[in-house]
Amino acid sequence: MATKLEPDLKATTEPKLSKDEVLRYSRHLIMPEVGMDGQLKLKQAKVLLIGTGGLGAPLGLYLAAAGVGRLGLVDFDVVDFTNLQRQVTFGTSDVGRSKLAAAKERLANLNPEIQLDTYEAKLTSENALDILRPYDIIVDGTDNFPTRYLVNDACILLGKPNVYGSIFRFEGQASVFGVPGGPCYRCLFPEPPPPGLVPSCAEGGVLGVLPGIIGSIQALETIKLIIGRGESLAGRLLLFDALALRFREMKLRRNPDCPVCGDHRTITQLIDYNEFCGIRGGEAAAPAVTVPEIEPRELKARLDRGDDLFILDVREPHEVQICTLNGYLIPLGDIPKRAHELDSSREIVVHCRSGKRSAEAADFLRKAGFRKIWNLKGGILAWSDQVDPSVPKY
C-alpha cells in the first residue's frame, strides 16, 4: 500500500488570507454578509477601472482598501491643479505627474496586498478588447461619450458587467449594465447628444464632493457583484440631485432592438466612436460657418494701438467674478435675444474661458448678419498663458 507523501493539492491551492490580511479586513470578516467567503471572493476578483480622476479617485481608493485582489487602472492624463478640488487620490506634489503613476503609488501604499496593473494609454477600438479581457468587472470612470459607448460595446462583446457612473455640476447617475438579460448603456442612450450640447465638467463645473458620492456608489455596486450580496443597480438608473439631497430611480429594460445587446445584433465589433459621436480628430465638429480667430498676442497688440475693438464676453456672470478682460457681458444662452445690443458696424472680439462657447456665439452672430466678428483663440486660458499670467486660470 502506497504511502501518501504528497500534500493535498486542493488544500495548497485554495486561496487563503494571511494573518496580516485577516487583521486588515477584520471589519469585513465579522460581518456575516461578507465573512471569510466574501473576502476571499474579493481577493480573487479582477476589476478594471477606466479613469483615475474624479470618479476614479473614490473607486480606486475603496476597491483597493476593500481588498480587490487584482485592480487594473487605465489613464493617460497628467495631474493639474484643477484636479485637486475633487480628485482626492492626488496631492499638490503630484501636479505635473502621470495620473497613473501617482494613483498606483497611492493605492499601493493604501494596500500593498493587492496586484495593481497599469495601462498608460487612451482606450480605443484597437486596444479595448485586449485590455478588458482579463478582468471580471469593468468600472467606467470616464467623462466623455465616445469612451462610454466604447466601454459599453466592449463589455457586451466580452460578456462582462459594466458599472457605470456620470457626474455634472450637482447631479449624478449610476447603474450596472451588461449583466445577462439586463440593459446596456445603448438601451438608455441609443444615440449620443449632438456635439457641444452637453458641456464638459471643464466648461460647466462639478461640485467637488459629487464624484465622491457617485464613485462610492459605483464601488459599492462592484463589491456587491463580487460577493454576490444585495440587489444590484442592473435594470435601474439611480439619479442623484445634490442640491435637493434627493435620490430618484428609473426602471430600465433591455431594448430587444438594441444593436449591441438586442435580439438581432448589428454591432458585432468595435466601431469608430468619435465618428459615432460626431467628433473629428478628438474635437467637436466645426460649426457650419468658419469663424475667424484672433490670437491673444495679436489682440493685445491691437488694443495697445488703440484699435476700435468691442470685447464681448459670453461667459456666465459668476465666471466674471473669477477674472475678466473687461468685456461686455452677454452669456452664450442670452445671445439670440440680446444680439440687438451689439453694433454690427464695429469689430467684435468674442471670448469665453477656452474659446469653445465664444466660437458658438460668433458663429450665431455671423449667421445673424454680423461680418466683423473674431473669436479669441483659446479664450482666457490662452490670454493668461500668452499675454498676462496674472489673470487666473480656472
Secondary structure, 3 states (H helix, E strand, C coil): CCCCCCCCHHHHHCCCCCHHHHHHCHHHHCCCCCHHHHHHHHHHCEEEEECCCCCHHHHHHHHHHHCCCEEEEECCCECCHHHHHCCCCCCHHHCCCEHHHHHHHHHHHHCCCCEEEEECCCCCCCCHHHHHCCCCEEEECCCCHHHHHHHHHHHHHHCCCEEEEEEEECEEEEEEECCCCCCCHHHHCCCCCCCCCCCCHHHHCECCCHHHHHHHHHHHHHHHHHHCCCCCCECEEEEEECCCCEEEEEECCCCCCCCCCCCCCCCCCCCCHHHHCCEECCEECCCCCCCCEECHHHHHHHHHHCCCEEEEECCCHHHHCCCCCCCEECCHHHHHHHHHHCCCCCEEEEECCCCHHHHHHHHHHHHCCCCCEEEECCHHHHHHHHCCCCCCCC
